[in-house]
Each structure stands twice: as C-alpha cells, then as structure tokens.
Amino acid sequence: MYFYVLIALVVGIDQWVKYYVRTHLEIGQSVTWIDGVINLSSHRNAGAAFSIMEGQQWFFILSSLLVVAAVIYYRRKGDLKRGSLMEFGVALLVGGAIGNMIDRMVFGVVTDFFDLQFVRFAIFNVADVAINVAVGLMVLSILIETFKPKTQKVVE
C-alpha cells in the first residue's frame, strides 16, 4: 500500500510546486529561497536532464508510460519484493516519471525550479530529485543483495 502512497506523494508534491512556480513566477524569474544555497527559478525544459534530446516529448512520454507499465506488471506478478529498499526506490522512480510525464503531456515542456547557488548545476524539480534518489537506492539495493553473505544449509 505504501508503494502507491509514495508514488502519489511524489506526484502531488511535484505538481503542487510546479503549479506554484508557473502561477507566481515569470519564466526566467528567480527568487532567493535560501541565500547562497538555492533559488526558486522559473524555467521550462523541452528535453531531459541538462536539456538533452530537446523537443523529443513523445519519446519521453512513451518511455515514462513503458516504465510505469513494466513496474506495475512486475509488482503485481510478485517480482518486486514488498517492503524492500528496491521497492522504495522503484516507487520514487515511478512517481518522478509520472510527475515529469504530466508536464510533458499537458504543457509540452517540464517546469524546473530548483537552482543551486553554491555550485553551477542544471535547474531541476521534485520529480528529478525523486528519480535520482531512486537510482541511488536501487543501486544500493543491488549492491547489498550482491554482497550479502550467503547462508549455508547445515547437512546432518
């Protein structure tokens, strides 16, 4: 159950902040959120991270739909261990994919707004954070499973 709640939370928070940015800031406008750390900047991205593949909205929409469909299929089939670190990561991945997919389907672009001030980096959004944390958790889960000591059966 928490799997779907987490997906809904990611999508809800992502869409709420994007709505706020679209309705309160002009494109290109930036306001200080935490001085010297992060600004809220209104930006539109027609591509993926760092604006790669700009203008390929249908590719991203179809990719997102395929990811969501595959995850739901494998989860229902039982191939995704319930309550695992992997399941948590996959829920974040799906929530982020849906959040950005909604923007692409409704607006044709993704609204980005987090603008780090202490390092030069691409402007990003809540869905992007969820996707990146998801990848980290999924890699960590794979590493834990790979290096977990194997239990041996005692033969009597």
Secondary structure as UniProt FT lines:
FT   HELIX           2..24
FT   TURN            27..28
FT   STRAND          30..34
FT   TURN            35..37
FT   STRAND          38..45
FT   HELIX           49..51
FT   TURN            52..55
FT   HELIX           57..77
FT   TURN            82..83
FT   HELIX           85..107
FT   STRAND          110..116
FT   HELIX           126..147
//
